[in-house]
Amino acid sequence: MDTDNTPKNAQINAYHTAHGEVNISLYPSNLSQDGKKRFYGRIRRRTVTLDNVIAHMVREYHTGVSPNIIEHAAGLLKTGMKDFLSQGYAVDLLNFGTLYITVRGEITPDMTKSELSKHIHLSFTPSLEMENEVRRLAVGIIQKPRNGRIIERIEDLSDPDSDGQTVTCGHAVKISGTALKLGGDEYGVYFAPVSADDALVKDRSAWTKVENVFTNKPSNLQFYVPEQLEPGKSYRIVVISSLSVSGNRIKSPVQTVSETVQAVK
């Protein structure tokens, strides 16, 4: 007879998952000191869904609880937390950190309540426990820029608070970097889907071409995101050009690929 009276959640918390690693991409910074080249790093975002988390729990922790019950309980937690957020409360997100309501952007004393409401946003402050957890990750591959071509920044022009991780279907986007200008015999901008391991799908028949590029400069391209992208799906922006870094025509086109972005409506 099993006499272990330890609560289930305590048993689960006793498990220690082996820590993985992250790959860091280096990008040149416009800020420099003493003439020295400076770089900043980005880590490619890999997102797991609730279904992924539940399957992992059932497989690794042997909870004895059916996936349907876990999903139902998670849905109840979401509803309860949303109730408190809608009343203006900050919410502790299972010790991962705190969701809280803040005001962003420039405001003036003469704004109406409806105008001020447009500046209300949701923010998140991670807990010290989770900050310490991710610091235990190992650094895998350090990717450095090659051939002087790079996409440094992605801006969703329909969202002033864009973090560069999402693009809005049918709206304008700006990508900044170096040697991005389109030209020569073969050129174009495409949204290429990514595989489950976040790798670029190389089959061009699966790519979606951008039809309206309204700014074409070496330092930035601006265009409208295709309407037909699938919301919630991840893509990489692929810039193909037959111009050299110095702007001269070249025989073979070259590709510049962005970090992963998610399409949203």
C-alpha positions in Angstrom: 0.0 0.0 0.0 1.3 3.4 -0.9 1.6 5.5 2.2 3.2 8.6 0.6 1.1 11.5 1.7 3.1 14.1 -0.2 0.8 16.4 -2.1 0.9 15.9 -5.9 2.1 19.4 -6.6 5.0 18.9 -4.2 6.0 15.7 -6.0 6.0 17.4 -9.3 8.1 20.3 -8.0 10.7 17.8 -6.9 11.5 16.9 -10.5 14.5 18.6 -12.0 14.5 19.1 -15.7 17.9 19.1 -17.4 18.6 22.6 -18.6 19.0 23.2 -22.3 20.8 25.8 -24.3 20.0 28.8 -26.4 21.6 30.2 -29.6 22.5 33.8 -29.7 22.6 35.9 -32.9 24.9 38.9 -32.8 23.9 42.2 -34.6 26.0 45.3 -35.0 25.0 48.2 -32.8 24.8 51.8 -33.9 26.2 52.8 -30.5 30.0 52.7 -30.2 32.6 53.8 -27.8 36.2 54.7 -28.5 35.7 53.6 -32.1 35.2 50.0 -31.1 32.6 47.9 -32.8 29.7 47.0 -30.6 27.1 44.3 -30.9 23.8 43.3 -29.3 22.4 39.8 -29.1 19.1 38.2 -29.8 17.7 34.8 -28.9 15.4 33.2 -31.3 12.0 32.7 -29.7 10.7 29.1 -29.6 7.1 28.9 -28.4 5.3 25.9 -26.9 1.5 25.7 -26.7 -0.6 24.6 -23.8 -1.1 21.2 -25.5 2.7 20.9 -25.6 3.0 21.7 -21.9 0.2 19.2 -20.9 1.7 16.4 -23.0 5.1 17.1 -21.4 3.6 16.9 -17.9 1.8 13.7 -18.5 4.8 12.1 -20.1 7.5 13.2 -17.7 5.7 13.7 -14.4 3.1 10.8 -14.5 0.6 13.0 -12.8 -2.2 10.5 -12.8 -4.5 13.2 -14.1 -6.0 13.1 -17.6 -4.9 15.7 -20.1 -8.5 16.8 -20.5 -8.8 17.6 -16.8 -5.5 19.5 -16.8 -6.7 21.5 -19.8 -10.0 22.2 -18.1 -8.2 23.4 -14.9 -5.9 25.6 -16.9 -8.9 27.1 -18.7 -10.5 27.9 -15.3 -7.3 29.6 -14.1 -7.2 31.7 -17.2 -10.8 32.8 -16.8 -10.3 33.6 -13.1 -7.1 35.6 -13.8 -8.8 37.4 -16.7 -11.7 38.4 -14.4 -9.3 40.1 -12.0 -7.3 41.8 -14.8 -10.6 43.2 -16.2 -11.2 44.8 -12.8 -7.9 46.5 -12.8 -5.9 44.2 -10.6 -2.3 42.9 -11.1 -2.2 39.2 -11.2 0.6 36.8 -10.0 1.1 34.3 -12.8 1.8 31.1 -10.9 5.1 32.6 -9.5 6.4 33.2 -13.0 5.9 36.9 -12.5 3.2 39.6 -12.4 0.9 40.7 -15.1 0.0 44.3 -14.5 -1.8 47.2 -16.2 0.2 50.2 -17.3 0.0 53.4 -19.4 2.3 53.8 -22.4 3.0 56.6 -24.8 2.7 60.3 -24.5 -0.4 61.6 -22.7 -1.7 65.1 -22.0 -4.0 66.5 -19.2 -6.6 67.5 -21.8 -7.2 63.9 -23.1 -10.6 62.4 -22.8 -11.2 59.1 -21.0 -11.7 57.3 -24.3 -8.4 58.8 -25.6 -6.5 57.8 -22.4 -7.9 54.2 -22.6 -6.0 53.7 -25.9 -2.8 54.1 -23.9 -3.6 51.3 -21.4 -1.5 48.2 -22.0 -0.7 45.0 -20.3 2.9 44.4 -19.0 4.7 41.6 -17.3 7.5 41.6 -14.7 9.2 38.2 -14.3 9.9 36.8 -10.8 13.4 36.5 -9.5 12.9 32.7 -9.3 12.3 32.5 -13.0 15.0 35.0 -13.9 17.4 32.7 -12.0 16.0 29.7 -13.8 16.7 31.0 -17.3 20.2 32.1 -16.3 21.1 28.5 -15.9 20.7 27.9 -19.6 23.8 27.2 -21.5 24.8 29.2 -24.6 25.0 27.0 -27.7 25.8 28.5 -31.1 26.9 32.2 -31.3 25.8 33.3 -34.8 27.7 36.3 -36.2 26.7 38.4 -39.2 28.1 37.3 -42.6 28.9 39.2 -45.8 27.8 42.5 -44.4 24.1 41.6 -45.0 21.8 41.6 -42.0 18.2 42.3 -40.9 18.7 44.0 -37.5 15.2 45.1 -36.7 11.5 44.4 -37.6 8.9 47.1 -36.8 5.2 46.5 -37.2 4.2 50.1 -38.2 0.6 49.5 -37.1 1.7 48.9 -33.5 4.0 51.5 -31.9 4.8 49.1 -29.1 5.8 46.3 -31.4 8.6 44.1 -30.0 9.7 42.9 -33.4 8.3 39.4 -32.8 4.9 39.9 -34.6 3.7 41.3 -37.9 0.1 42.3 -38.7 -1.5 40.8 -41.8 -2.4 43.5 -44.3 -0.5 46.3 -42.5 2.8 47.9 -43.1 6.1 46.7 -41.7 9.6 48.1 -41.7 12.8 46.0 -41.7 16.1 47.7 -41.0 19.6 46.5 -41.5 22.4 46.7 -44.1 22.6 45.8 -47.8 18.9 45.2 -48.1 18.1 47.1 -51.3 16.3 45.1 -53.9 17.5 45.1 -57.5 19.2 43.3 -60.3 17.8 40.4 -62.3 16.2 38.6 -59.4 14.8 40.1 -56.3 11.9 40.1 -53.9 10.7 39.9 -50.3 9.0 36.7 -49.0 7.5 35.3 -45.9 8.8 31.7 -45.5 7.2 29.4 -43.0 9.3 27.6 -40.4 9.3 24.0 -39.4 8.7 22.6 -35.9 12.4 23.0 -35.0 12.2 26.7 -36.2 14.2 26.0 -39.4 13.4 27.8 -42.6 11.2 25.8 -45.0 13.3 25.7 -48.1 10.5 24.8 -50.6 9.8 28.1 -52.3 6.4 27.0 -53.3 5.4 27.4 -49.6 6.7 31.0 -49.5 4.4 34.0 -49.8 5.7 36.9 -51.9 5.3 40.5 -50.8 3.6 42.4 -53.7 3.9 46.0 -52.4 7.3 47.3 -51.4 7.0 51.1 -51.0 10.4 51.9 -49.6 13.5 50.3 -51.1 16.8 51.4 -49.5 20.0 49.7 -48.4 19.2 50.5 -44.8 15.5 49.6 -44.7 12.6 48.1 -46.7 9.0 49.0 -46.0 6.1 46.9 -47.3 2.6 45.5 -46.6 2.4 42.1 -45.0 0.4 39.7 -47.2 -3.2 39.2 -46.1 -3.0 35.5 -46.8 -0.5 34.7 -44.0 -1.9 32.4 -41.4 -2.5 34.2 -38.0 -0.6 32.5 -35.2 1.9 30.9 -37.6 5.6 31.6 -37.5 7.5 32.9 -40.5 10.9 34.3 -41.5 11.3 37.2 -43.8 13.5 36.4 -46.7 15.0 39.3 -48.8 16.5 38.2 -52.1 18.5 40.7 -54.1 21.0 40.7 -57.1 22.9 43.7 -55.8 26.2 43.6 -53.9 26.7 45.2 -50.6 28.1 48.2 -52.4 25.0 48.3 -54.7 26.5 46.9 -57.9 24.6 44.2 -59.9 25.8 40.6 -59.3 25.1 37.5 -61.3 23.8 35.2 -58.5 21.1 36.5 -56.1 21.8 36.4 -52.4 19.4 35.9 -49.5 19.1 37.7 -46.2 16.9 36.0 -43.6 15.3 37.5 -40.5 14.6 36.0 -37.1 11.3 34.3 -36.7 8.2 36.4 -36.5 4.5 35.5 -35.8 1.7 36.7 -38.1 -1.3 38.2 -36.3 -4.6 39.8 -37.4 
